[in-house]
Amino acid sequence: MARVLPLLLALGAGSLACTAHVTGALEVDGAPFQPTTCRSGPSLGFSGIELADEQGHRLRLAQTLDGTPAMIYFSPGQPIGENLGACAAVRAVFGVAVVNGVRNLEGYATLACETPRRRVTGTVQFENCH
């Protein structure tokens, strides 16, 4: 029992350290968009990061095959998003932690996206996204 407790404490501390964290001030069409989760794009099949709020709105900050950025907005429940184009400055780097074979991402983005249908603006910081 004495050996099990330190192992459990170490595992618990490690899982707390790997909790995803998102902060910032984003707006979609003038309404606040407060992401509560983030996921590493490689776990979803793309290069980049996905941010989501509690209502199901999702924003992907992706890198296309030629290296240019692409911002994609998904309305709640929609499997296909709206391409907003290359309208953000994104810095995303791999962290040290690996969860289920996916390395965590951390970084920040500043968005100024506007199309005839959609406007997405603001800044966001993210860490431990897996």
C-alpha positions in Angstrom: 0.0 0.0 0.0 2.8 2.4 0.8 4.2 2.0 -2.8 0.8 2.4 -4.4 -0.1 5.8 -2.8 2.9 7.7 -4.3 2.2 6.2 -7.7 -1.5 7.3 -7.5 -0.4 10.8 -6.4 2.0 11.1 -9.3 -0.6 9.9 -11.8 -3.1 12.3 -10.4 -0.7 15.3 -10.6 0.3 14.3 -14.1 -3.4 14.3 -15.3 -4.0 17.7 -13.7 -1.0 19.1 -15.6 -2.3 17.9 -18.9 -5.7 19.5 -18.6 -6.5 21.7 -21.6 -6.7 25.4 -20.9 -8.1 28.1 -23.2 -8.3 31.9 -22.5 -9.0 34.9 -24.6 -11.7 37.2 -26.1 -13.2 36.0 -29.4 -16.4 37.1 -31.2 -18.4 35.4 -33.9 -20.8 37.7 -35.7 -20.5 40.2 -32.8 -21.5 37.6 -30.1 -18.9 36.3 -27.6 -17.3 33.0 -28.4 -15.7 31.6 -25.3 -14.0 28.3 -26.1 -14.0 25.8 -23.2 -12.1 23.0 -24.9 -9.3 22.6 -27.4 -8.1 19.6 -29.4 -4.9 19.0 -31.3 -5.6 18.8 -35.0 -3.6 15.6 -35.6 -6.1 13.8 -33.4 -8.8 14.9 -35.8 -6.9 14.4 -39.0 -5.5 17.9 -39.8 -2.6 20.1 -38.9 -3.7 22.7 -36.4 -6.0 23.1 -33.4 -9.8 23.0 -32.9 -11.5 25.3 -30.3 -15.1 24.6 -29.1 -17.6 26.3 -26.7 -20.3 24.7 -24.6 -23.0 25.4 -27.3 -21.1 23.3 -29.9 -19.6 26.2 -32.0 -16.2 25.1 -33.3 -13.3 27.0 -34.8 -10.4 25.3 -36.5 -7.1 27.1 -36.9 -5.5 24.9 -39.6 -2.5 24.8 -41.8 -3.1 23.7 -45.4 -0.8 21.4 -47.3 1.1 24.3 -48.8 1.7 25.8 -45.4 -0.8 28.7 -45.5 -3.2 29.2 -42.6 -6.9 28.5 -42.9 -9.7 29.3 -40.4 -12.8 27.2 -40.5 -16.0 27.9 -38.5 -18.5 25.2 -37.7 -22.0 26.0 -36.5 -23.4 23.7 -33.8 -24.2 20.2 -35.1 -22.8 20.9 -38.6 -20.2 18.4 -39.9 -19.0 20.8 -42.7 -17.5 24.2 -41.8 -17.3 27.6 -43.5 -13.8 28.4 -44.8 -12.9 31.9 -43.5 -9.6 32.0 -45.4 -6.1 33.0 -44.2 -7.2 35.7 -41.7 -5.2 35.0 -38.6 -1.8 35.1 -37.1 -1.3 31.7 -35.3 1.6 30.4 -33.3 1.2 26.8 -32.3 4.0 24.5 -31.0 4.1 21.0 -29.7 4.3 20.7 -26.0 6.2 17.9 -24.1 3.2 15.8 -23.1 1.8 13.0 -25.2 -1.8 11.7 -24.6 -3.1 8.7 -26.5 -0.2 9.0 -28.9 -1.0 12.7 -29.7 1.5 15.4 -28.6 -0.1 18.4 -26.9 -0.3 21.8 -28.7 0.1 25.2 -27.1 0.2 28.7 -28.5 -2.0 31.7 -29.4 -3.8 33.3 -32.3 -5.1 36.7 -33.3 -8.1 36.5 -35.7 -9.6 39.2 -38.0 -11.8 37.1 -40.4 -14.6 38.5 -42.4 -16.6 36.9 -45.3 -20.0 37.9 -46.7 -21.6 35.4 -44.2 -19.4 35.5 -41.1 -17.2 37.7 -39.0 -14.7 36.2 -36.4 -12.4 38.4 -34.4 -10.3 38.4 -31.3 -7.4 36.7 -29.6 -7.0 33.3 -27.9 -4.3 31.5 -25.9 -4.3 27.7 -25.6 -2.3 25.0 -23.9 -2.3 21.3 -23.3 -4.6 20.7 -26.3 -4.6 17.0 -27.2 
